[in-house]
Amino acid sequence: MNAVATLSHPDRLLADLIAGRLPDARGRFGPFGGRYVPEMLIPALERLESGVREHLKAPEFQAELAAQLRSWVGRPTALTFAPRLSERLGARIWLKREDLAHTGAHKINNAIGQGLLARRLGAKRIVAETGAGQHGVASAAACARLGLPCTVYMGAVDMERQAPNVGRMRLLGAQVVPVTSGDRTLRAAIDEALRDWVADPLNTYYLIGSAIGPHPYPYLVRELQAVIGREAREQIVAATGSLPDAVIACVGGGSNSIGAFHAFVPDASVEIIGVEAGGRGTGLGENAATVAHGRPGVLHGTYSMLLQDADGQIQETHSVSAGLDYPSVGPEHSLLHALGRVHYTTAGDDEALEAVRTLGETEGILPAIESAHALVGAARWAREHPGRTIVVCLSGRGDKDMQTLLAKLIKEPA
Ligand SMILES: *Cc1c(COP(=O)(O)O)cnc(C)c1O
């Protein structure tokens, strides 16, 4: 179960990671990552990789991205001290407010960044997948902003469950295509988006929604989300004069967390904690806690921790938060776990729902249920480390979850 034993040179890998030498030339984070895709996808991924190498760090691209982040996304997002929550938890809690980013979550950082890259690479249209619809909405918004047609693949089951987001995407000018194959949810939607991309890889750009997938996507998404941790690190040092004792974020595919963590990985004094969806139990199919209950395997083109049965079949997952409901996790997280640099823990459905209420009542902020998992992790860490300073990545706002919150938390009749 514990992958630490399989790493041959952990100290060197951590040094490589900190020095920016990972992913390596083969797209690997130690044993994890890589490019496990059908032959016909290789040229498209190689083209994307050379495009990323040419543009991502170039001053003109960075200036264009910075302008969009400032004037359209609304960055930098605030780092808010939470005095009443701090008092309740017995530690000093600071919230990195990705809920204040345009479209209500961190996903827009990635969508606008990849949209700009797609335009640089000469793409004529964007395809994206979406599960709960948050990445679909962010992609639709970014494409509208940049004048690119957008097709979003969404499982037929999810379209029913997330009807308001289907409407939002359509109002933003995107075409939403129901996926009726496979499990008719996120997993099948990713397969369908990849198929569309392969059909015309020169004119189409595949805008993936988390730090997952074949190389170079995990690297690209991490670089675009790293703005979260870069800002938070500067903000906390400016506000308190020192680094925090801990940084905590929720982990689905792993994009808000890798973005929040990246700048802090070299700071040995900072404890880093990822919180996965513990769902309703530790049994098969009861959670989406990939690092806690998974084993390495391949899904969607990357080798990473994966929820699978004894035969290697992908397990069904469950979480009250749709955004955490994915059976794998980005490969960089698998390495950070194996190295012991990030500690991964879980928060259950009920604890997360209570944490939504707590933040609402103490600070006047309704977080996304995903983000509330990070708050549960923060409360636990605060109990073990009273008086310390914690930065929590509040990945999104709770408005999208009102239906679930009303059903589960508001008991009295309307
Ligand atoms: C999608 C989503 C997540 C989970 O995705 P990551 O890639 O793990 O960040 C977390 N929080 C919110 C608000 C989301 O919309």
The ligand as a MOL file (V3000), in Angstrom:
LIG
                    3D

  0  0  0     0  0            999 V3000
M  V30 BEGIN CTAB
M  V30 COUNTS 15 15 0 0 0
M  V30 BEGIN ATOM
M  V30 1 C -13.4160 21.0100 -9.0750 0
M  V30 2 C -13.2810 21.5170 -7.6880 0
M  V30 3 C -12.3940 20.9210 -6.7500 0
M  V30 4 C -11.6280 19.6720 -7.0310 0
M  V30 5 O -10.7360 19.7120 -8.0870 0
M  V30 6 P -9.1740 19.8010 -7.8880 0
M  V30 7 O -8.6290 19.5980 -9.2480 0
M  V30 8 O -8.7790 18.7000 -6.9330 0
M  V30 9 O -8.8670 21.1250 -7.3270 0
M  V30 10 C -12.2800 21.5100 -5.5020 0
M  V30 11 N -12.9950 22.6010 -5.1610 0
M  V30 12 C -13.8460 23.1910 -6.0250 0
M  V30 13 C -14.5950 24.3910 -5.5720 0
M  V30 14 C -14.0310 22.6680 -7.3100 0
M  V30 15 O -14.8920 23.2640 -8.1520 0
M  V30 END ATOM
M  V30 BEGIN BOND
M  V30 1 1 1 2
M  V30 2 1 2 3
M  V30 3 2 2 14
M  V30 4 1 3 4
M  V30 5 2 3 10
M  V30 6 1 4 5
M  V30 7 1 5 6
M  V30 8 2 6 7
M  V30 9 1 6 8
M  V30 10 1 6 9
M  V30 11 1 10 11
M  V30 12 2 11 12
M  V30 13 1 12 13
M  V30 14 1 12 14
M  V30 15 1 14 15
M  V30 END BOND
M  V30 END CTAB
M  END
